[in-house]
Amino acid sequence: PNCNHAKNQSNTFLYRENFIYDLVQDYLTNLNSFCHTFNIKYKKINYLEMWAFHTFKNQPIDSIIHNHNIDSDSYEISSILYFDDGDLGTTLFYDDFNIELKEKKEKWYFFESSINHQPKKGISKKDRVVLATSVGLCLKK
């Protein structure tokens, strides 16, 4: 991703780990639903990156504005999954407005990777684990 990495972050190939298989399947189901909803037709996945980051209780959240543009030949979609409810979340920055994503347990949020976004600044009241992804799709013509 086009960003400075959080202090406590996994590598970007987390999806290759056996223990996360069910979560990857859930991600792919939700990705396909998102693509269907927005009429995004693709023939294959060019790349997938998936990583987790952890903020310890009573610690500040690593918060920097960034995006996940990686491959100009792909249609790129990013996503965030929160493992618990919380009151911080993430801000998506558009030209004329911003969208605040709520930290909602086990809810996938999908958005175009070119959109700048930032975890909300604050102190985590409990251990906070977030899964993030970036996928590049080869669109059907």
Steps between C-alpha positions, in 0.01 A plus 500: 500500500598861443547579868722493805426177681353483848734394782324168560411375153526158334647448156269547200468129425289410802240335271750218435482380861284191561352633824330784313342286223136556609557874527647509148196314367273752676703784346466354148124454547464862614728626221285324240184644658652850490599453134152371413332795676711753308503305171877445511569204272841342522659195344777443752678633805839646403620528857375483856663647807358447848652613827398549861602771739468514873472794736545417865255621764563860614739565208458759223389367163757533222316752286630626168315595181577247227358297212567157353575574135741228392442394139378742233397205277245377754167624631591526867272454798596527866313374802504516877363251752474584868506213750317696771263792536670825591466875480791592274467358147642639176443814293481485118594829334323602178535832316178655631417292807629239745348172614548370853508121526388373839701234676237225479580141592541260206379749235693530176538849351606519132618807307714591201870477589572847360294661777715654770401379845617520856431314822337745738745645747451403859592267782372146471292410806568130445725284285403578141563268204414601145534301180567696182520391136587628159400306191572567134241376254535437128168633368298334226480707185 
